[in-house]
Every structure is written in C-alpha cells, then in structure tokens.
Amino acid sequence: LKDMHGNVREWCWDWYSTTYPGDTTDYSGLGSGSSRVLRGGSWLSDALFSRSAYRNKYAPGNRYYILGFRLARNIIPGSGPGPGDLYSNDNIIGNTRFIPAGTFTQGSPTDEPCRYSNETQFNHTLTRNIAVMETEITRQMWADLRAGQPTLPADPSYTGYAPTMSHPVNKPTWYECVLFSNLLSLQNGLTRCYYKDAAFTDPVTSSNYSSGTFYCNFTASGYRLLSEGEWEYAARAGTTTPFSCNETNYTSGNCSSCTAGTHPTLEQYAVYCANHNSRSEPVGSKLLNPWN
C-alpha cells in the first residue's frame, strides 16, 4: 500500500459525523448527512493532515484538486495470504493487496500531537477480508476503464496538478467514484456494490449516479470505496503511532512545518507540503507501508 499518508486525499463511503460510535463492528458511517468522509493527506497539506487518524469531509458533489480515491473489494470466500501480500493484478487498476479482517483501535490518543477532537478512540472490529488497491486511481486507469465502459465521464483532472497519466486522478466527485466502481465491477464480471434502493435491485449507472440516495452492498464481490474504518485499518497496517512509518521527529511544535528535512522519515512515505513539486506526484513514488 502506497500514498496513504499523502499525495491526494481519498474519498471514503461514509457520511461524515463529528463523533464516533464507540466500540463497534463494521461501522460505515451515518445513514444520511451532507458530507462524505475524506482520508489521508495531500501534496498541499501539512504533516498533521497525513496522520493515520486524520479525518476530513467534503460535499459529495463538489470537486477539489487535492482529492482522489482508491478502491477495494471483498474477498469471497474469506481467505487469503498474509497482510499486505499480493492478492491479484487487475488489468485496469493494477495490484491489490490482501487486508485480513481484524480488530484495531481507530482514532488517536489524547496526547497525539496536533490531533483533532473528532478522533476519539474506539475499538473497531472489521469482519470482512478485503483486497485494497496498492495506489490511488490514476489518469491512465480512468482512461483504460472508459475505453471499455464509455458511459464513464471524461477524466475530471486538472492536468496542471497531474501532468502525466501516472499521476492520480484529481477533482472527481464522490458520485463519480461510485460510478467508476460499478463500471469497473461490470468490466470485470463482478457483482456491483452500489444501488439506488435498499433491496439492491436498482444499480447505480451513468443515468442515475449524480444525486439522490445510495446504498452499498458490502457483501457483493465488486469494487467499492473503502469505509472510513477500513481505510484507517489499512493505513495503520498494524501500527499505533501517528504515522505507519513511525516518524520520531513529529511534535506539537513542528506538526505544521512545510520545511524539508523536518520530518525525514515521513518524507520517504508521503507526498505532502514539505516535498511536493507544486502538484501531486506519480502514484507509488514513495515507500510502501508495513503492509506492503
């Protein structure tokens, strides 16, 4: 898994809430809301926004040039290799990595430097084994899927911040990420995850994706956005420190620093304000996290 601490922020499935539910299983957000969850740092963000526990939000129909996404899918039946091992190689989205079910502590401890009050810790049990994309969706992946599924809208990216096809897609709406997921599932002969009805009979398509109510069939075999909990579980990769790379020089006094060399370990794992080139970087340009 690469770029989870920073390159572009990533859309998740969940409606955003300022509070967590307390210890729970397979939490996937509120039933309704006005903003969807964003996770991870970006090329324009300070180090504190790259922390594993950092949360943000955005209205699902809005666009922003620091936003992108990655996908996951259930592994059916629920078995696989070890954490982070290669699970499959999809001809459009590349490598996916095995992330096993498990329990972890979501959120941040009260003494974590520059944490936010919406990160109160709780024990989160995840019962689904999933395969997670190694990187964010790139402009090339978008073009490849559109070639086979022409109802996918054109690449939304502002190319000034993503000049090559290896750069992550930027400026997708949450709705476009959902449509992309269903079309990728169709392309691969998998059962779609996103629907307009709770009975899962009316799938999200290019004719109905841009507004309204959405339902996710988390038991389907197709591609989907990660839940917020799944995202943090994968980003932490078994660690409990602010960053999975264990940046020892991160303190409350330098958490907003954009000076190169302040967080030397983090700079090897994340594209953020201290090491960007006034834009995102090609995906996978930094080191793998502990779960590959």
C-alpha positions as CSV (number, residue, x, y, z in Angstrom):
1,L,0.0,0.0,0.0
2,K,1.4,3.3,-1.1
3,D,0.5,7.0,-0.8
4,M,-2.0,6.6,2.1
5,H,-0.2,9.3,4.2
6,G,-0.2,11.8,1.3
7,N,-0.5,12.5,-2.4
8,V,-4.2,13.2,-2.8
9,R,-6.9,12.9,-0.1
10,E,-9.2,9.9,-0.7
11,W,-12.9,9.7,-0.8
12,C,-14.5,7.1,1.5
13,W,-18.0,5.6,1.6
14,D,-19.2,7.1,4.9
15,W,-21.3,10.1,5.7
16,Y,-19.3,12.3,8.0
17,S,-20.1,12.6,11.7
18,T,-18.2,14.7,14.2
19,T,-18.3,11.8,16.7
20,Y,-17.5,8.1,16.5
21,P,-20.0,5.4,17.7
22,G,-17.9,3.8,20.5
23,D,-16.7,0.2,20.3
24,T,-18.5,-1.4,17.3
25,T,-18.3,-3.8,14.3
26,D,-18.1,-2.9,10.6
27,Y,-19.0,0.7,11.2
28,S,-19.7,2.5,7.9
29,G,-21.0,5.9,9.0
30,L,-24.3,7.6,9.5
31,G,-27.4,6.7,7.5
32,S,-27.5,10.2,6.0
33,G,-25.6,13.5,6.0
34,S,-24.3,16.4,4.0
35,S,-20.6,15.5,3.5
36,R,-18.7,12.3,2.8
37,V,-15.5,11.4,4.6
38,L,-12.1,12.1,3.2
39,R,-9.0,10.3,4.5
40,G,-5.2,10.8,4.1
41,G,-3.0,13.8,3.5
42,S,-2.3,15.5,0.2
43,W,0.6,17.2,-1.7
44,L,-0.8,20.6,-0.4
45,S,-1.2,19.5,3.3
46,D,0.9,19.8,6.4
47,A,2.3,16.8,8.2
48,L,-0.6,16.7,10.8
49,F,-3.1,16.0,8.0
50,S,-1.0,13.0,6.9
51,R,-1.6,11.2,10.2
52,S,-3.4,7.8,10.1
53,A,-6.2,9.1,12.3
54,Y,-6.8,12.4,10.5
55,R,-10.4,12.9,9.2
56,N,-11.9,15.4,6.8
57,K,-15.1,15.9,4.8
58,Y,-16.5,17.3,1.6
59,A,-19.8,17.6,-0.1
60,P,-20.2,14.6,-2.4
61,G,-20.9,16.7,-5.5
62,N,-18.0,19.1,-5.1
63,R,-14.6,19.0,-6.7
64,Y,-11.2,19.9,-5.4
65,Y,-7.8,19.4,-7.0
66,I,-6.3,17.6,-4.0
67,L,-8.9,14.9,-4.0
68,G,-8.7,11.4,-5.4
69,F,-9.7,7.8,-4.5
70,R,-8.7,4.2,-4.3
71,L,-10.9,1.1,-4.3
72,A,-11.3,-2.2,-2.5
73,R,-13.4,-5.3,-2.9
74,N,-14.4,-8.2,-0.7
75,I,-12.6,-11.5,-1.0
76,I,-15.2,-14.2,-1.4
77,P,-14.8,-16.7,0.2
78,G,-12.9,-15.0,3.1
79,S,-9.5,-16.5,2.9
80,G,-6.2,-15.3,1.6
81,P,-2.4,-14.9,2.2
82,G,-0.8,-12.7,4.9
83,P,-1.4,-8.9,5.5
84,G,-0.2,-6.9,2.5
85,D,0.6,-9.9,0.3
86,L,-0.3,-9.5,-3.4
87,Y,-3.8,-10.8,-3.9
88,S,-4.4,-10.1,-7.6
89,N,-3.3,-8.0,-10.5
90,D,-6.2,-6.4,-12.3
91,N,-5.6,-5.3,-15.9
92,I,-7.0,-1.9,-15.2
93,I,-6.2,-1.0,-11.6
94,G,-3.0,-3.0,-11.1
95,N,-2.1,-4.7,-7.9
96,T,-4.4,-5.3,-5.0
97,R,-3.2,-6.3,-1.5
98,F,-4.8,-8.7,1.0
99,I,-6.0,-7.0,4.1
100,P,-7.4,-9.5,6.6
101,A,-10.3,-9.0,9.0
102,G,-9.4,-7.9,12.5
103,T,-9.8,-5.5,15.4
104,F,-7.9,-2.3,15.9
105,T,-8.1,1.0,17.8
106,Q,-9.5,3.6,15.5
107,G,-8.8,7.3,16.2
108,S,-5.9,9.0,18.1
109,P,-4.9,9.1,21.7
110,T,-5.4,12.4,23.5
111,D,-1.6,13.0,23.7
112,E,-1.0,12.7,19.9
113,P,0.4,16.0,18.7
114,C,-2.0,18.2,16.8
115,R,-4.9,15.7,16.9
116,Y,-8.5,16.8,16.5
117,S,-11.4,16.3,18.8
118,N,-13.3,14.2,16.2
119,E,-10.7,11.4,16.5
120,T,-11.8,9.9,19.9
121,Q,-10.6,6.3,20.0
122,F,-12.7,3.2,19.9
123,N,-12.2,-0.5,19.2
124,H,-13.4,-1.3,15.7
125,T,-13.8,-4.9,14.6
126,L,-13.8,-5.5,10.9
127,T,-15.2,-8.8,9.8
128,R,-14.5,-8.7,6.0
129,N,-11.3,-9.7,4.3
130,I,-10.7,-7.2,1.5
131,A,-8.3,-6.6,-1.4
132,V,-7.2,-3.0,-1.5
133,M,-5.6,-1.2,-4.4
134,E,-1.9,-0.6,-3.9
135,T,-2.2,3.0,-5.2
136,E,-4.8,5.6,-5.9
137,I,-6.7,5.6,-9.2
138,T,-4.5,7.1,-11.9
139,R,-5.5,9.1,-15.0
140,Q,-4.4,6.0,-17.1
141,M,-6.7,3.7,-15.1
142,W,-9.5,6.2,-15.7
143,A,-8.8,6.2,-19.5
144,D,-8.5,2.4,-19.6
145,L,-11.8,1.9,-17.9
146,R,-13.5,4.5,-20.1
147,A,-12.2,2.7,-23.2
148,G,-14.2,-0.4,-22.1
149,Q,-17.1,1.4,-20.4
150,P,-17.7,4.6,-22.5
151,T,-20.5,5.8,-20.2
152,L,-17.8,6.8,-17.7
153,P,-17.4,10.6,-17.9
154,A,-14.2,12.1,-19.1
155,D,-11.2,12.3,-16.8
156,P,-12.1,15.2,-14.4
157,S,-8.5,16.0,-13.5
158,Y,-6.9,19.4,-13.7
159,T,-3.8,18.4,-15.5
160,G,-1.7,21.2,-14.1
161,Y,-1.6,19.2,-10.9
162,A,-1.5,15.8,-12.6
163,P,0.6,16.3,-15.8
164,T,1.1,12.6,-16.7
165,M,-1.1,9.5,-16.9
166,S,0.7,8.1,-13.9
167,H,-0.5,10.9,-11.7
168,P,-3.6,10.3,-9.5
169,V,-6.9,11.4,-10.9
170,N,-7.9,14.6,-9.2
171,K,-11.2,16.5,-8.8
172,P,-13.5,13.5,-9.0
173,T,-16.8,14.0,-7.2
174,W,-17.8,11.3,-4.8
175,Y,-20.6,10.4,-7.2
176,E,-18.1,9.8,-10.0
177,C,-16.1,7.5,-7.7
178,V,-19.2,5.4,-7.1
179,L,-20.0,5.2,-10.8
180,F,-16.4,4.3,-11.6
181,S,-16.6,1.4,-9.0
182,N,-19.7,-0.1,-10.5
183,L,-18.4,0.2,-14.1
184,L,-15.1,-1.4,-13.1
185,S,-17.1,-4.2,-11.5
186,L,-19.1,-4.7,-14.7
187,Q,-15.9,-4.7,-16.7
188,N,-14.5,-7.5,-14.6
189,G,-17.7,-9.5,-14.4
190,L,-18.2,-8.9,-10.7
191,T,-21.4,-8.1,-8.8
192,R,-21.9,-4.3,-8.4
193,C,-21.8,-2.9,-4.9
194,Y,-23.8,0.4,-5.4
195,Y,-27.5,0.7,-5.7
196,K,-30.3,3.3,-5.5
197,D,-32.5,1.1,-3.4
198,A,-32.1,-0.8,-0.2
199,A,-33.1,-4.1,-1.8
200,F,-30.1,-3.8,-4.2
201,T,-32.2,-4.2,-7.3
202,D,-31.6,-0.8,-9.0
203,P,-27.8,-0.4,-9.6
204,V,-26.0,2.9,-9.9
205,T,-25.4,3.7,-13.6
206,S,-24.4,6.6,-15.7
207,S,-28.1,7.7,-15.9
208,N,-28.7,8.0,-12.1
209,Y,-25.3,8.4,-10.4
210,S,-25.2,12.2,-9.8
211,S,-27.6,12.7,-7.0
212,G,-30.1,11.0,-4.6
213,T,-29.8,8.2,-2.1
214,F,-27.2,5.5,-2.4
215,Y,-26.9,2.1,-0.8
216,C,-23.8,-0.2,-0.6
217,N,-24.0,-3.9,-0.7
218,F,-20.9,-4.7,1.4
219,T,-21.3,-8.4,0.7
220,A,-21.0,-8.1,-3.1
221,S,-17.9,-9.1,-4.9
222,G,-17.4,-5.9,-6.8
223,Y,-15.2,-2.8,-6.3
224,R,-16.2,-0.1,-3.9
225,L,-14.8,2.8,-1.9
226,L,-13.3,1.8,1.5
227,S,-15.3,2.6,4.6
228,E,-13.6,5.1,6.8
229,G,-12.7,2.3,9.3
230,E,-11.2,0.1,6.6
231,W,-9.2,3.0,5.3
232,E,-7.6,3.7,8.7
233,Y,-7.0,0.0,9.4
234,A,-5.2,-0.4,6.1
235,A,-3.2,2.9,6.5
236,R,-2.1,2.0,10.1
237,A,-1.0,-1.5,8.9
238,G,-0.8,-2.8,12.5
239,T,0.8,0.4,13.9
240,T,-0.4,2.7,16.7
241,T,1.8,5.8,16.2
242,P,0.7,8.9,14.2
243,F,2.2,7.6,11.0
244,S,2.7,4.0,10.0
245,C,6.3,4.8,9.2
246,N,6.8,6.0,12.9
247,E,8.2,9.5,12.2
248,T,10.0,10.1,15.5
249,N,10.6,13.8,14.8
250,Y,6.9,14.7,14.7
251,T,5.9,17.0,17.6
252,S,3.3,19.6,18.5
253,G,5.9,22.3,17.8
254,N,6.6,21.2,14.2
255,C,3.3,19.5,13.1
256,S,2.6,22.3,10.6
257,S,6.1,22.6,9.2
258,C,6.5,22.5,5.5
259,T,10.3,22.7,5.7
260,A,12.1,19.9,4.0
261,G,14.1,17.8,6.5
262,T,11.8,18.4,9.5
263,H,10.2,15.0,9.1
264,P,12.8,13.0,7.3
265,T,11.1,9.6,7.6
266,L,7.6,10.9,6.6
267,E,9.1,12.5,3.5
268,Q,10.0,9.0,2.3
269,Y,6.5,7.7,2.6
270,A,4.2,10.7,1.8
271,V,3.8,13.4,-0.7
272,Y,2.9,16.5,1.4
273,C,3.8,20.2,1.7
274,A,7.5,19.6,2.6
275,N,8.4,17.6,-0.6
276,H,5.8,18.3,-3.3
277,N,6.6,19.9,-6.7
278,S,3.6,22.3,-6.6
279,R,1.4,19.3,-7.7
280,S,0.7,15.7,-6.9
281,E,3.4,13.1,-7.8
282,P,3.1,9.9,-9.9
283,V,1.5,7.2,-7.7
284,G,3.8,4.9,-5.8
285,S,6.7,7.3,-5.9
286,K,7.2,6.8,-2.1
287,L,7.8,3.8,0.0
288,L,5.4,1.0,0.9
289,N,3.7,1.0,4.3
290,P,4.3,-2.0,6.7
291,W,1.5,-4.0,4.9
292,N,3.4,-3.5,1.6
